[in-house]
Amino acid sequence: MHDDHQNDHEHRHGHDGHGPGDEHDAHGHEHHHHHDHGGDDERSGFTGKVNGLIYDRLGDFDGFLLDTDDGEHAFDSREPAVERVVDRAWTERIVTTVYVDAHEPWRPARIVLRA
């Protein structure tokens, strides 16, 4: 099942198998990574506003879009708790930082809502 999700991710996000050192996404946007100095040197952050929620063909939450100065970034998640957090961020237009691990740059490791 993990392979199916990975293949779906690659299809939806244009991931071509390159590693975490990629400097451009599928749309040619350059990535500017902000390191979380709280511990893990492999973690990067993207700050912006949630500008969309993603649902699969069955209506189940599948992820969200974050609009940043570097362009739009898509993140995968099927967790109801993540859906609630990003729905709030989207509805209330809260500046949000999404931290990701280098080996899974499409999966949020931490979400911070900014005041």
N, CA, C and O atoms as a DFTB+ gen file, in Angstrom:
460 C
 N C O
     1  1       0.817      -1.192       0.000
     2  2       0.000       0.000       0.000
     3  2       0.865       1.261       0.000
     4  3       0.505       2.261      -0.623
     5  1       1.996       1.218       0.692
     6  2       2.893       2.371       0.698
     7  2       3.354       2.691      -0.717
     8  3       3.428       3.862      -1.089
     9  1       3.665       1.669      -1.511
    10  2       4.119       1.895      -2.876
    11  2       3.052       2.608      -3.698
    12  3       3.373       3.494      -4.490
    13  1       1.772       2.227      -3.519
    14  2       0.691       2.880      -4.241
    15  2       0.615       4.354      -3.876
    16  3       0.445       5.205      -4.749
    17  1       0.742       4.663      -2.567
    18  2       0.689       6.055      -2.132
    19  2       1.886       6.816      -2.696
    20  3       1.738       7.953      -3.143
    21  1       3.066       6.206      -2.681
    22  2       4.261       6.850      -3.215
    23  2       4.088       7.131      -4.702
    24  3       4.424       8.220      -5.168
    25  1       3.564       6.160      -5.451
    26  2       3.351       6.362      -6.875
    27  2       2.336       7.467      -7.117
    28  3       2.508       8.282      -8.023
    29  1       1.270       7.501      -6.307
    30  2       0.274       8.553      -6.420
    31  2       0.914       9.900      -6.129
    32  3       0.638      10.882      -6.817
    33  1       1.773       9.951      -5.107
    34  2       2.458      11.192      -4.765
    35  2       3.326      11.650      -5.933
    36  3       3.300      12.824      -6.300
    37  1       4.091      10.734      -6.515
    38  2       4.970      11.096      -7.614
    39  2       4.162      11.629      -8.789
    40  3       4.580      12.575      -9.456
    41  1       3.009      11.026      -9.041
    42  2       2.172      11.477     -10.143
    43  2       1.615      12.871      -9.861
    44  3       1.675      13.743     -10.728
    45  1       1.076      13.093      -8.666
    46  2       0.429      14.360      -8.347
    47  2       1.414      15.499      -8.181
    48  3       1.093      16.644      -8.502
    49  1       2.605      15.208      -7.685
    50  2       3.543      16.273      -7.357
    51  2       4.736      16.331      -8.295
    52  3       5.619      17.169      -8.112
    53  1       4.782      15.470      -9.283
    54  2       5.857      15.522     -10.249
    55  2       7.202      15.110      -9.707
    56  3       8.226      15.460     -10.294
    57  1       7.241      14.378      -8.606
    58  2       8.510      13.946      -8.031
    59  2       9.133      12.936      -8.973
    60  3       8.489      11.964      -9.369
    61  1      10.396      13.167      -9.334
    62  2      11.031      12.316     -10.330
    63  2      12.106      11.418      -9.755
    64  3      12.960      10.920     -10.490
    65  1      12.074      11.206      -8.443
    66  2      13.023      10.284      -7.847
    67  2      14.313      10.929      -7.383
    68  3      15.164      10.253      -6.805
    69  1      14.479      12.237      -7.626
    70  2      15.669      12.890      -7.134
    71  2      15.581      13.036      -5.635
    72  3      14.488      13.079      -5.071
    73  1      16.696      13.110      -5.006
    74  2      16.761      13.147      -3.550
    75  2      16.459      14.512      -2.975
    76  3      16.016      15.416      -3.683
    77  1      16.704      14.654      -1.673
    78  2      16.371      15.877      -0.960
    79  2      17.183      17.091      -1.381
    80  3      16.883      18.206      -0.954
    81  1      18.199      16.902      -2.205
    82  2      18.999      18.034      -2.647
    83  2      18.374      18.798      -3.790
    84  3      18.965      19.775      -4.251
    85  1      17.186      18.398      -4.282
    86  2      16.531      19.099      -5.367
    87  2      16.353      20.559      -4.999
    88  3      15.970      20.879      -3.873
    89  1      16.626      21.435      -5.932
    90  2      16.490      22.859      -5.675
    91  2      15.293      23.460      -6.381
    92  3      14.979      24.626      -6.143
    93  1      14.610      22.716      -7.241
    94  2      13.434      23.206      -7.938
    95  2      12.343      22.150      -7.862
    96  3      12.621      20.951      -7.890
    97  1      11.090      22.609      -7.763
    98  2       9.978      21.660      -7.760
    99  2       9.532      21.392      -9.184
   100  3      10.156      21.868     -10.133
   101  1       8.460      20.636      -9.341
   102  2       7.976      20.231     -10.656
   103  2       7.543      21.425     -11.506
   104  3       7.473      21.317     -12.730
   105  1       7.253      22.559     -10.873
   106  2       6.804      23.734     -11.602
   107  2       7.943      24.709     -11.852
   108  3       7.721      25.810     -12.355
   109  1       9.173      24.308     -11.500
   110  2      10.332      25.152     -11.718
   111  2      10.565      26.184     -10.638
   112  3      11.442      27.036     -10.782
   113  1       9.793      26.130      -9.544
   114  2       9.991      27.074      -8.455
   115  2      11.215      26.675      -7.653
   116  3      11.401      25.506      -7.318
   117  1      12.040      27.651      -7.353
   118  2      13.226      27.368      -6.555
   119  2      12.830      27.217      -5.090
   120  3      12.005      27.977      -4.582
   121  1      13.415      26.246      -4.422
   122  2      13.140      26.011      -3.009
   123  2      14.150      26.780      -2.173
   124  3      15.357      26.680      -2.393
   125  1      13.655      27.537      -1.225
   126  2      14.499      28.184      -0.233
   127  2      14.151      27.538       1.087
   128  3      13.041      27.704       1.593
   129  1      15.080      26.812       1.639
   130  2      14.821      26.053       2.850
   131  2      15.287      26.832       4.073
   132  3      16.377      27.403       4.092
   133  1      14.441      26.840       5.080
   134  2      14.764      27.469       6.352
   135  2      14.935      26.350       7.355
   136  3      13.999      25.596       7.620
   137  1      16.121      26.241       7.909
   138  2      16.386      25.129       8.814
   139  2      15.839      25.399      10.199
   140  3      15.944      26.509      10.722
   141  1      15.255      24.369      10.785
   142  2      14.764      24.417      12.160
   143  2      15.955      24.146      13.056
   144  3      16.429      23.013      13.137
   145  1      16.443      25.175      13.730
   146  2      17.634      25.018      14.554
   147  2      17.339      24.391      15.905
   148  3      18.198      24.364      16.786
   149  1      16.118      23.885      16.069
   150  2      15.739      23.244      17.308
   151  2      16.206      21.810      17.398
   152  3      15.872      21.131      18.369
   153  1      16.970      21.309      16.423
   154  2      17.420      19.942      16.545
   155  2      17.862      19.335      15.239
   156  3      19.061      19.260      14.972
   157  1      16.939      18.906      14.428
   158  2      17.230      18.104      13.246
   159  2      17.717      18.974      12.088
   160  3      16.965      19.794      11.562
   161  1      18.985      18.788      11.693
   162  2      19.545      19.550      10.582
   163  2      18.935      19.160       9.249
   164  3      19.100      19.877       8.262
   165  1      18.229      18.029       9.201
   166  2      17.623      17.538       7.964
   167  2      16.230      18.133       7.744
   168  3      15.584      17.798       6.751
   169  1      15.755      18.986       8.617
   170  2      14.389      19.510       8.540
   171  2      14.393      20.915       7.944
   172  3      15.196      21.763       8.330
   173  1      13.485      21.148       6.999
   174  2      13.336      22.442       6.353
   175  2      11.932      22.961       6.584
   176  3      11.011      22.184       6.834
   177  1      11.768      24.268       6.503
   178  2      10.458      24.858       6.706
   179  2      10.028      25.727       5.551
   180  3      10.854      26.359       4.892
   181  1       8.734      25.757       5.308
   182  2       8.121      26.590       4.287
   183  2       7.066      27.443       4.986
   184  3       6.202      26.912       5.683
   185  1       7.131      28.765       4.804
   186  2       6.198      29.663       5.475
   187  2       5.343      30.390       4.455
   188  3       5.839      30.897       3.449
   189  1       4.058      30.430       4.733
   190  2       3.104      31.112       3.855
   191  2       1.709      30.952       4.401
   192  3       1.513      30.836       5.611
   193  1       0.736      30.946       3.509
   194  2      -0.656      30.764       3.908
   195  2      -1.244      29.573       3.172
   196  3      -0.970      29.354       1.993
   197  1      -2.060      28.806       3.891
   198  2      -2.760      27.680       3.281
   199  2      -3.732      28.263       2.262
   200  3      -4.545      29.124       2.599
   201  1      -3.651      27.796       1.011
   202  2      -4.549      28.327      -0.007
   203  2      -5.373      27.243      -0.679
   204  3      -5.979      27.476      -1.724
   205  1      -5.396      26.056      -0.080
   206  2      -6.257      25.005      -0.608
   207  2      -6.154      23.732       0.198
   208  3      -5.102      23.401       0.746
   209  1      -7.263      23.028       0.258
   210  2      -7.315      21.704       0.875
   211  2      -7.538      20.697      -0.245
   212  3      -8.306      20.954      -1.172
   213  1      -6.874      19.558      -0.160
   214  2      -6.951      18.545      -1.209
   215  2      -7.761      17.359      -0.704
   216  3      -7.537      16.867       0.402
   217  1      -8.701      16.909      -1.519
   218  2      -9.529      15.743      -1.199
   219  2      -9.440      14.760      -2.356
   220  3      -9.358      15.164      -3.516
   221  1      -9.456      13.467      -2.040
   222  2      -9.407      12.462      -3.097
   223  2     -10.788      12.291      -3.727
   224  3     -11.734      12.987      -3.357
   225  1     -10.902      11.370      -4.673
   226  2     -12.160      11.184      -5.409
   227  2     -13.298      10.683      -4.539
   228  3     -14.459      10.739      -4.944
   229  1     -12.979      10.195      -3.349
   230  2     -14.011       9.729      -2.424
   231  2     -14.375      10.796      -1.387
   232  3     -15.224      10.567      -0.526
   233  1     -13.739      11.943      -1.474
   234  2     -14.025      13.027      -0.547
   235  2     -13.225      12.968       0.741
   236  3     -13.511      13.713       1.679
   237  1     -12.219      12.090       0.805
   238  2     -11.368      11.994       1.992
   239  2     -10.215      12.999       1.881
   240  3      -9.653      13.203       0.805
   241  1      -9.880      13.618       3.010
   242  2      -8.778      14.574       3.059
   243  2      -7.497      13.899       2.588
   244  3      -7.187      12.783       3.003
   245  1      -6.750      14.586       1.714
   246  2      -5.550      14.000       1.129
   247  2      -4.336      14.926       1.211
   248  3      -3.229      14.526       0.852
   249  1      -4.536      16.165       1.682
   250  2      -3.407      17.074       1.792
   251  2      -3.840      18.526       1.687
   252  3      -5.027      18.846       1.756
   253  1      -2.852      19.397       1.519
   254  2      -3.149      20.827       1.444
   255  2      -2.079      21.541       0.645
   256  3      -0.999      21.002       0.399
   257  1      -2.397      22.767       0.241
   258  2      -1.489      23.606      -0.527
   259  2      -1.079      24.793       0.324
   260  3      -1.905      25.379       1.024
   261  1       0.199      25.148       0.263
   262  2       0.733      26.289       1.000
   263  2       1.323      27.263      -0.011
   264  3       2.208      26.898      -0.785
   265  1       0.837      28.497      -0.006
   266  2       1.330      29.540      -0.898
   267  2       2.449      30.288      -0.183
   268  3       2.224      30.900       0.860
   269  1       3.649      30.238      -0.743
   270  2       4.818      30.891      -0.146
   271  2       5.408      31.883      -1.141
   272  3       4.965      31.956      -2.287
   273  1       6.391      32.633      -0.711
   274  2       7.089      33.545      -1.617
   275  2       7.783      32.791      -2.746
   276  3       8.051      33.362      -3.804
   277  1       8.074      31.514      -2.526
   278  2       8.756      30.683      -3.523
   279  2       7.778      29.952      -4.430
   280  3       8.205      29.190      -5.297
   281  1       6.483      30.160      -4.255
   282  2       5.481      29.459      -5.054
   283  2       4.627      28.559      -4.181
   284  3       4.700      28.601      -2.953
   285  1       3.827      27.756      -4.831
   286  2       2.899      26.872      -4.128
   287  2       3.552      25.517      -3.856
   288  3       4.219      24.950      -4.721
   289  1       3.349      25.015      -2.646
   290  2       3.880      23.718      -2.250
   291  2       2.715      22.830      -1.827
   292  3       1.828      23.272      -1.097
   293  1       2.715      21.587      -2.282
   294  2       1.679      20.622      -1.912
   295  2       2.234      19.670      -0.858
   296  3       3.369      19.205      -0.958
   297  1       1.417      19.390       0.148
   298  2       1.793      18.480       1.226
   299  2       0.742      17.395       1.346
   300  3      -0.455      17.666       1.247
   301  1       1.185      16.173       1.560
   302  2       0.289      15.022       1.705
   303  2       0.010      14.745       3.166
   304  3       0.912      14.799       4.002
   305  1      -1.236      14.449       3.471
   306  2      -1.622      13.959       4.784
   307  2      -3.042      13.443       4.690
   308  3      -3.876      14.011       3.985
   309  1      -3.312      12.366       5.404
   310  2      -4.667      11.843       5.465
   311  2      -5.186      11.890       6.904
   312  3      -6.230      11.317       7.216
   313  1      -4.446      12.578       7.773
   314  2      -4.790      12.641       9.190
   315  2      -5.896      13.662       9.448
   316  3      -5.765      14.821       9.056
   317  1      -6.987      13.247      10.102
   318  2      -8.065      14.192      10.426
   319  2      -7.591      15.379      11.266
   320  3      -8.086      16.493      11.096
   321  1      -6.643      15.149      12.166
   322  2      -6.136      16.242      13.002
   323  2      -5.410      17.286      12.150
   324  3      -5.541      18.484      12.398
   325  1      -4.657      16.846      11.163
   326  2      -3.976      17.774      10.258
   327  2      -5.021      18.551       9.459
   328  3      -4.884      19.758       9.261
   329  1      -6.061      17.860       9.003
   330  2      -7.129      18.533       8.269
   331  2      -7.736      19.660       9.115
   332  3      -7.970      20.758       8.609
   333  1      -7.984      19.395      10.378
   334  2      -8.576      20.423      11.255
   335  2      -7.637      21.627      11.404
   336  3      -8.083      22.772      11.348
   337  1      -6.351      21.370      11.591
   338  2      -5.382      22.455      11.772
   339  2      -5.273      23.305      10.511
   340  3      -5.344      24.532      10.583
   341  1      -5.101      22.667       9.361
   342  2      -4.913      23.450       8.136
   343  2      -6.222      24.097       7.682
   344  3      -6.198      25.147       7.041
   345  1      -7.367      23.482       8.007
   346  2      -8.645      24.119       7.703
   347  2      -8.769      25.421       8.491
   348  3      -9.217      26.435       7.954
   349  1      -8.376      25.393       9.757
   350  2      -8.394      26.609      10.578
   351  2      -7.447      27.653       9.991
   352  3      -7.808      28.823       9.863
   353  1      -6.233      27.225       9.635
   354  2      -5.252      28.147       9.062
   355  2      -5.778      28.762       7.765
   356  3      -5.564      29.945       7.499
   357  1      -6.469      27.949       6.961
   358  2      -7.026      28.411       5.694
   359  2      -8.169      29.399       5.942
   360  3      -8.195      30.487       5.367
   361  1      -9.096      29.016       6.791
   362  2     -10.275      29.843       7.079
   363  2      -9.903      31.171       7.708
   364  3     -10.453      32.210       7.345
   365  1      -8.962      31.142       8.660
   366  2      -8.593      32.352       9.400
   367  2      -7.414      33.100       8.777
   368  3      -6.980      34.124       9.305
   369  1      -6.886      32.585       7.641
   370  2      -5.769      33.211       6.916
   371  2      -4.557      33.411       7.817
   372  3      -3.955      34.485       7.830
   373  1      -4.201      32.372       8.569
   374  2      -3.085      32.417       9.512
   375  2      -1.788      32.079       8.784
   376  3      -1.721      31.101       8.040
   377  1      -0.763      32.892       9.002
   378  2       0.560      32.575       8.456
   379  2       1.019      31.279       9.106
   380  3       0.984      31.134      10.328
   381  1       1.452      30.335       8.264
   382  2       1.742      28.971       8.700
   383  2       3.122      28.552       8.222
   384  3       3.513      28.846       7.092
   385  1       3.857      27.866       9.086
   386  2       5.123      27.257       8.685
   387  2       4.968      25.748       8.745
   388  3       4.541      25.194       9.758
   389  1       5.320      25.089       7.644
   390  2       5.282      23.633       7.565
   391  2       6.727      23.145       7.493
   392  3       7.461      23.478       6.562
   393  1       7.127      22.348       8.493
   394  2       8.456      21.746       8.508
   395  2       8.361      20.344       7.939
   396  3       7.423      19.601       8.230
   397  1       9.351      19.993       7.120
   398  2       9.404      18.668       6.507
   399  2      10.782      18.071       6.731
   400  3      11.762      18.796       6.903
   401  1      10.853      16.758       6.730
   402  2      12.129      16.067       6.778
   403  2      12.647      15.917       5.351
   404  3      11.865      15.738       4.418
   405  1      13.957      15.990       5.188
   406  2      14.569      15.960       3.857
   407  2      14.195      14.719       3.062
   408  3      14.051      14.793       1.842
   409  1      14.034      13.579       3.728
   410  2      13.743      12.343       3.005
   411  2      12.264      12.206       2.625
   412  3      11.910      11.308       1.861
   413  1      11.390      13.086       3.147
   414  2       9.966      13.091       2.790
   415  2       9.473      14.540       2.701
   416  3       8.695      14.980       3.547
   417  1       9.918      15.278       1.687
   418  2       9.600      16.709       1.622
   419  2       8.138      17.022       1.322
   420  3       7.747      18.189       1.346
   421  1       7.339      16.031       1.046
   422  2       5.913      16.224       0.780
   423  2       5.052      15.959       2.016
   424  3       3.850      16.224       1.998
   425  1       5.655      15.438       3.091
   426  2       4.895      15.049       4.290
   427  2       5.232      15.992       5.440
   428  3       6.392      16.078       5.842
   429  1       4.228      16.709       5.985
   430  2       4.519      17.627       7.086
   431  2       4.996      16.889       8.331
   432  3       4.357      15.935       8.774
   433  1       6.111      17.330       8.890
   434  2       6.626      16.766      10.141
   435  2       6.163      17.615      11.324
   436  3       6.015      17.114      12.439
   437  1       5.936      18.909      11.067
   438  2       5.491      19.840      12.103
   439  2       4.800      21.004      11.391
   440  3       5.248      21.457      10.338
   441  1       3.708      21.477      11.980
   442  2       2.977      22.621      11.443
   443  2       2.888      23.664      12.553
   444  3       2.442      23.365      13.660
   445  1       3.311      24.880      12.251
   446  2       3.288      25.963      13.228
   447  2       2.375      27.065      12.693
   448  3       2.583      27.563      11.586
   449  1       1.361      27.446      13.481
   450  2       0.504      28.575      13.143
   451  2       1.081      29.806      13.813
   452  3       1.310      29.803      15.023
   453  1       1.317      30.852      13.049
   454  2       1.992      32.064      13.541
   455  2       0.976      33.130      13.935
   456  3      -0.084      33.249      13.321
   457  1       1.308      33.893      14.954
   458  2       0.437      34.990      15.404
   459  2       0.661      36.218      14.562
   460  3       0.021      37.245      14.786
